[in-house]
């Protein structure tokens, strides 16, 4: 297989963790005879500093011509701490999602037996957790119009807008995922208060007749936020709108024990992007302490969702699990014996090569 991957490393720790994900992709290419070509492009603060635009046209063209996109992180204190900044790194992320039509964000959440002790939650509650969140990514309050401030600056307003079409297209993906898992779909909304949530509930309920094997239930977002902490094993596939999905998936990161462990995919009709869910963590940039596993597992999702390489995806996940089982990871998960970002990437990529050689003998 010969594929072109756009690399948008971004800001902060983004370049460091992305480099380790590429290292692992190269190990897969070497062992399975694939060829992956990489095209580097700017986004976020790095793009603003170079071009004044957080998502330059050249980057957009690179993304559109690529077979898949591997993304690091964006954000920089230079802009985060300036409330008057008119151009911000996050604008590049939102523009990229909208222009590339990345309407479905897929975030798997699972527990690792080796890391159960480091989660702030009790082990018996989180052991065996395995669910996936489908978050709508290009609608809702993050994109709604009108938005702004009153002329006197004393009032601000945002609009939450959804169409039936936007809801249907991600709902189909979530239902299909549930068919291939434990056949349970939970819609998370706020239908007792919000008109957009009532449209979500009506639309998803209508679609459910097309998926008779999937059990559909509904949960208000405040209740879901509690249940994710109280009994995360009760969830299989979670479907929700943009802002709710943003919040509950970050909340769910405590189950694994570190925000640095969770990958995600953002899917569209023509493009697909893969990224760890953590931010740019500028305080750790350049120190070699950032956890690259979220980025590495995002590369694994890239192989499965973009290239249909399920075996190769599983090999990466197995290599990550093996590393964690022997206590090989960065200091956020193994504070007493933490390895560097590059050491973790080297270990996982070499494990893949060694495993393949062993199986080939």
N, C-alpha and C positions, 0 to 999 in steps of 0.2 A: 504494500500500500504506500502511495506517495501523496502526502498531504501538506498543505501550507497552513501554518498557524501564526496568527498575528499575536505578538507579545506586547502587551500594554502593562509594563511593570509599575508605572505610576510613581507614588511618593513614599517617603518614610521607609518602612521596612518592605514595601512592595517589591523593589528590585532584588532584595536579598532572598525573600521566600520564593519569588518567581524563578530565580536562577536555580534553586534546588528542585523545583517542579520540572523545569526543562531538563535538568540532569537525569531525573527519573524517566522522563519521556525518551531521552536518548538511550537509556538502558533498555527500555522496551523495544525501541527501534532496532538496537543491536541484536537483541535476542530473538526477535520475531521477523527480522528482515524487512522492516518498514523503513520508509524514508520520510522524515519530517523536516520541512524547511521552515525557518523562523524569520518573521519580519518584525523588527522593533518599531514601535510608534509611541509618540508622546501623548499623555493625558494628565489632567489634574493640574497641580501646582507646577510640575515640571514643564507642562505645555504652556501654562500662563507665562512662566519666566522666559521661555524661549520664543513664544509667538504672540502672547497676549490673549490667547484663546484656549480655554480648558479642554476643548475637543476640536482640534484643527481639522481642516478639510482633508489634509494628507492622511491623518489618522483614520478618519471616516472611510476614505477610499481603501486603505489597507485592510480595515475590518470587513468591508463589503466584498473584497476580492479574496479574502482568506476562507479556508474551509472551517475554521473555528478560531476562537479568540481566547487567549489565556491572559487574565487580568490580575494585577497585584492588589493595590490599594491606592486611595487618594486622600489628600488632606495635609495641611501644613499650618503650623501656628501663625505664620505670617498673615494668613487670611482668616483663620479661625478666630483670632483675637482682635480682629479689626471689624467692628460692626458696620462700618461705613464702606467696606470693600464692595465695589460694584460687580467685580468678577471674582468668582469663587471656584475652587476645584470641584465642589459638588455639582456645580452647574454642568460641568463636563460629563459627569456620570449620568445625570438625568437626561441630558441631550443625547448621549450615546444610546441609552435605552430607548428613547423615543424614536430617534432617526433610524435605528437598526431594527425597530419593531420587536424588541425583546420583552414580550408581554408576560412571560411565565417564569417566575423564579422558583427553583426547586431546591429545597434545603433538607437533606437527610439529618436526622438526629438519632444518635445511638450511644450506648454506653460501652465502655471498654472494661472488661473484668480487672485488668491490671491497674486501672486508674480509679476504681470505685472509691478507694480511701481518700482521694484528693478532692472529690466533689463535696461541696458544702451540704449536700443532701444525704440522707441515710442510705446505706448500701442496699438494704432490702427493698427500698422504694425504686431505685433507678436501675438495679441489675436487670438486664434483659430488655431495656428500652430500645425500641426500633420503630420510629415513625418518620414520616416525610411530610414537609409542609410545601404546599403549592400556593405561592403568594403572587397575586396579580401585580404587575410591575410598572405599567405605563399609564394607569388611570388613577382616580381617587384624588385625595386632597393634595398630594405632592404636585399634581399637574393641573388641578382645576382652575378655571377662570370664571369670574374675576377674582383677583387677589390684590392685596396692597395695603396702604395706609391712608388714613384720612389726611386732608390738607394740614390740619393742625398737629398731626402726628400722634394724637391721643387714642386713636382707634385703629386696629388692624383686622384684616379679614382674609380668610381663605375659603375656597369653595371645594366641596367634595362632589365630583361628578362621575357617574358610571352609566354606560349604555348596556343594553341587553347583549349586544354582540360581544362586547369586551368580557362580559361575565361568562358567556357561553364558551368562548374559545379556550379559556383556561380550565373551565369546569370539565370539558371533555377530556383534557389531559389528566386531570385529577381522577376522574372516574376510571379511565383506562389503567392508570397506575394502581388503583385499588383492586381492579379485576385481577391483576398479576401479583397482588400481595395477599392480605388477609381479608379482603373484600369488605372493608369498612371505610366510609368517608364521613368526616365531620366538617360541617360548614361552620366557621367561626364568624360571627357578625354582631351587630347591635341593633337587631330588628325591632326591639321595643322602643327605640328612640329615633333611629336614623332612617330616612326614606330610601337612601341608597342601599342600606342593609335589607330593607324589605324587598327591594327589587332583586337583590342577590338571592334571598331565600325563595322567592317565587320562581325565579329562573332555574335555580339548581333543582328545586323540587320537580319542576316540569321535565327537566332533562333526565331525572333519575329513572323514568320509565324505560329509557333506552339501555339501562344497565341493571337489569333485574337481579343479578347476582350480588350486587353491591348494597349493603345496608347503609342507609343515609340517616344521619342524625344532625341536630342543630345545637349550637352552644353559643351563648353570649360571650363576648371576648373577655369580660372580667372574670366570668366563671372558668373559661378556658385557661386563663393565666394562672388561676389557682390550681386547676386540675393538672396542668403540666408539671407543677411542683409536687402535688400530692400523690398523683398516680399516673406518671407519664406512659406506663405500659398499656394504658387503656386506649391510646391513640394508635391509629394505623396510617391513614392519609388525612391530612388537615388541609382544607381549602379556605382561603380568606383573601380579603382585599389588601391593598398596598400597605397602608400604615399599620393595620393590625398585624400583618405578617412580619413587618419590620421589627415590631416590638416583641412579639412572642418568640420569634426565632432567636433573637439575642438573649432573651430570658432562658430559652431552652439550652443555651450553651453551657450553663452551669451543670447540666446533667453529665456531660462528657468530662468536665473538670477544667476545661480551658477553652476560651474563645478561639485559640489558635489551632484547634483540632477540626473545626467544622468547614466543610466545603459547600459550594453551591453552584448551580447552573442557572443561566438565564437564557431562555429559549424563545426563538421567534420563528416565523415562517421561512426566512432565508438565512438568518444568522444565529449563532449560538455562542454564548460567552460563559467562561468558567472562572470562578474566583473564590478565595477564602472569604468567610463572612466578616473577619476582623477588619479593623480600620488600619490606618497608616502607622499608628503607634510611634510618632516621631521621637519620643524619648529613648526608644531602643534602637533607632536607626544607626547603622554603622558599628554596633557593638557586638554583633554576632550572636545575639541571644534570642532573636525572634524565632518562634516556633514555625517551621516550614510545613508541618503536616497538613494543615488546612489547604495550603496551596498544592501540595502533592496529591491529596485526595481530590482536589478540583481537577487536576490533570487526569486522574483516573476517571472522573465523571466525563471529562472531555472525550476520552477514548470510547466510553460506552454510548453516550448520548449523541455525539457528533459523528463518530466513525463506526459505531456498532461493533466495537472490539470488546465484547463482554469478558472474554477470557483474560485479556491483557489488563482490563480494569480490575478484575478480581485478584490478579497477581500482585498489583500494587497494594490493594487493600490488605492482602495477606501479609505482605512484607512490612507494612506499617504496623499491623497487629503484632507481628513477631517482634519487631523492635520494641514496642511498648511492653510486651510480656517479659522481656529481659531487662526492662528499666532503662532503655536507651532512648533518651529524648532531651529536650531543652529544659532549662531551669524552671520554667513556669509549671511543669508537671513533675519534674524530678529535681527539686531545689538542692539536694545534697550532692548529687552526682550529675548535674546538668551538662549536656554536651552543647557544642556550638551549632549554629544554624547549618553551616556547611558540613559538619561532622554527621549530623542526622541525615542530611541529603545524601552524603557519600555512602553511609551505612545502608540506607534503604535501596539505593540504586545498585550497589554492589550485591546486596542480598538477592535482587532480581536476577542479575547476571549469573550468580553462583547457583541459584536454584535451577535455572534453565540448563546450565552445564551439567548439574547432577542428574536431572531427569533425562538428559540426552545420552548419558553414558550407558 
